[in-house]
């Protein structure tokens, strides 16, 4: 059963909170096919036990927040795959697998009173690294409202809107969650210079999203060194709790960056400690991270 918004807010306030790491790249690392357009969502049918095992691995590593495998279960992706009729079922399946992992996992000590939140990922409707492909506002409103309706029926504890690269999409997703009174966190992906990947000022993005009531504001899917440099700026822009989770071991820089960053679990743990020192309340991992990276954060 999903927690109430007040219960979720309370849990996120018990900083620091550790969120999980990557699902899509972890499926690939474990040999599960993840072809486009469905990518990680294909495993909801082809390898549900592996999805549950990945969630369970993150819980056993010490994660307090598990993000269900809904990053690519949105209306546009499913339409491209000829699977639009499966929208309700796949989103429910993703949340159910995360909840099963919570029920199955043996919590590391101390386990008394431990509450593990199940979040549902909401990604950009188009390619994450191509802000030029973000649709017009009216289309975004329609598609994000449909996604939020599917997720409301699936019953996660909160919505995790992530990898937002333009203000108009961040606003559309936040508004859609707020319309259904779904508690949500909102995370942006930026350029090396600090603007959103689409080129808009981070300050404007935070200001545009804040009226919809996010429980936390974050930055994700950028290299750890870049995240460390950006957090002080984000801290100045909001009094909300901050979320920080980086992209590691990427072979080439993402658009908007001049460098990639290879990082093992021990180094990542040290980076996460720095993020906490800079004011982050929620730390975890994005693409390329594994349960070992999350274990290092917990330690």
KOLMAR-850697 format. One record per residue (C-alpha): residue in one letter; y, z, x. Coordinates in steps of 0.1 Angstrom, whole numbers, plus 2048, in hexadecimal, padded with zeros to 3 digits. Layout:
N
AYZX;...
END
This chain:
299
X800800800;X8227F780D;X83B812817;X85C815804;X87C809815;X88682D81C;X86583482C;X868815842;X88B81E84C;X87F841855;X86383386A;X87A81B87D;X892838883;X87784B897;X8818398B6;X87482D8CC;X85B8178B9;X8437FF8CA;X83C7DF8B8;X81F7C78C0;X81E7A88D6;X8177848D1;X7FE7778B7;X7FF7518BB;X7FD7508E1;X7E376C8E1;X7CD7578C9;X7D073A8E2;X7C87508FF;X7A875B8EE;X79E7378E7;X7A77348C3;X7B47118BA;X7D87128AE;X7E26EE8A8;X8036E5898;X8106E687D;X7FE706873;X7FC714897;X7F3739894;X7EF73786E;X7D0722871;X7BD74087E;X7C175285D;X7A573C850;X794731870;X793752883;X79D76F86C;X788788880;X79B77E8A0;X7BD78388F;X7B27A6884;X7A47AD8A7;X7C67A48B7;X7D97BA89F;X7C07D68A6;X7C47D18CB;X7E97D68C8;X7E57F68B3;X7CC8048CD;X7E67FB8E8;X7FF8118D6;X8137FB8BE;X82480C8A1;X82E7EB891;X8157CE88A;X8247AD881;X80C79986A;X804775872;X81D76585B;X832754875;X826732869;X81D737845;X83E72B837;X84271081D;X84C6F4836;X82F6FA84D;X8166FC831;X8246DC821;X81F6C9842;X7FC6D5844;X7F46CC820;X7EF6F0819;X80C6FA802;X7F47067E7;X7E8720800;X809731805;X8027507F0;X7DF7547FD;X7E774F822;X803768822;X7EE781810;X7D277B828;X7E9781846;X7F67A2839;X7D37AD82F;X7C57A6852;X7E17BB861;X7DA7D7849;X7B57D5850;X7BD7D9875;X7D27F886E;X7B580785A;X79B7FE874;X7AD807895;X7A78288A6;X7CA8358AC;X7D08418D0;X7D98658D3;X7EE8768C6;X7E38678A5;X7EE88288D;X808875875;X809853885;X81783886E;X811814877;X8297FC865;X81C7D985A;X8387BF85C;X83779B851;X847781868;X86076885B;X86774C873;X88072F873;X87471485A;X8756FB876;X86D6FB89B;X87971C8AB;X88970B8C9;X89A6EE8B6;X8B86FD8A4;X8C56D989F;X8A86D5886;X8B26F3870;X8B76E684D;X8D66EA837;X8DE70C827;X8D2703805;X8B06F8812;X8AD717827;X8B572D809;X89A71D7F4;X87F71E80F;X88674181B;X88774E7F7;X86473F7F1;X85874F811;X865771808;X85576E7E5;X8347677F6;X83878480D;X84379C7F1;X8227947E0;X80F79A800;X81E7BD803;X8277C4828;X83C7E3830;X8597CE83C;X8647AB845;X8697A1869;X88278386A;X88077788E;X88975B8A6;X8A8752892;X8BD7388A5;X8D973188C;X8F0746877;X8E9732857;X8C373885A;X8C675C863;X8DD761845;X8C674E82D;X8A8762838;X8BA783836;X8C977B814;X8A6772807;X897793812;X8B57A6804;X8B27957E2;X88F7A37DF;X8997C57EE;X8807C080A;X8877D5828;X88C7BF847;X8937BC86C;X8A679E879;X8A279089C;X8B47748AE;X8AB75C8CA;X8C87558E2;X8D273F8FF;X8D674C922;X8FB74E91C;X8F67668FE;X8FE74E8E1;X8E37468C8;X8CD7298D2;X8E17158B9;X90171D8CD;X9117368B5;X91F7578C1;X9077748BE;X92478A8B1;X928772894;X90377288D;X90179788B;X920799875;X91177F85D;X8F0790859;X8FB7B5858;X9087B5834;X8E47AE828;X8D87CF835;X8BF7C9852;X8AE7E985E;X8B17DD882;X8BF7C0896;X8AD7B18B3;X8A97968CD;X8877858D4;X8767678E5;X88D767904;X883771928;X882796930;X89E794949;X8B4782930;X8AD79C916;X8B77B892D;X8D87A6934;X8DE7A090F;X8D67C2900;X8F77D390A;X90A7B88F8;X8F57BC8D9;X8F97E28DA;X91F7DD8D8;X91B7C78B9;X9087DE8A2;X90080389C;X8DE7F988D;X8BE8008A0;X8B67E48BA;X8967D18BE;X88C7C08DF;X86E7AB8E6;X86C790900;X85A76F908;X846770928;X82F75B93E;X83E73B92F;X83871D946;X85B70E940;X87C71B934;X88371990F;X8A2705905;X8C271890D;X8B372792D;X8B271D951;X89473395A;X87273F94E;X864761957;X84176A960;X83A78F95B;X81A7A495B;X8157C2945;X8217DC95E;X8427C9964;X8467C493F;X8437EA939;X85F7F0952;X8757D6941;X86E7E791F;X87980892E;X8997F8939;X89E7EB915;X89980E908;X8B381B921;X8CB801914;X8C780D8F0;X8AA7FA8E1;X89780D8C6;X87A7F58C1;X8697E38DF;X84C7CB8DF;X8417A98EA;X8467858E0;X8347658EC;X81D76A909;X819790906;X7F87A0901;X7EA7C38F7;X7ED7CC91C;X8137C691B;X8157DC8FC;X8007F790D;X8187F792A;X8357FD912;X82381A901;X81C829923;
END
